[in-house]
């Protein structure tokens, strides 16, 4: 007996996994415990908190999403907040 074609294998794989992985069991979702919501994270950080965070940044690392390296924040941070 000849081996199934690659197209048939792919078709079978898609059919099998699209049905088994797409099933959502809402009972399982309802049993996931709710995590505590930290509303304190909504507050604007104080200058003291910002200064401590900047002081804790490591030099010679890739910049974050803002593209500003830690060294700039450390050496010119006070001017950037003014």
C-alpha positions, 0 to 999 in steps of 0.5 A: 500500500502506498504512503499517503501523499503529503497533501493528504497528511496535511489535510488530515493534520489540519482537520485533527488539530483545528477541531481538538485545539479550537474547543473552549471549555467554559467550565474550566475557564470558570474554575480559574481563580481570579487574581488580585487586581493591584489598583496601586499600579494605576497611580502616577509614580513619585519622583522618589520612586522614579529616581530609585528605579533609574538608579537601579538600571544597569549600564551597558544594556540594550535600551528599552522600548523608548530607545533611551539607554540607561546611561542617559536616564542616570546622567541626565534624568533630572533634566528630563523630568523638568 
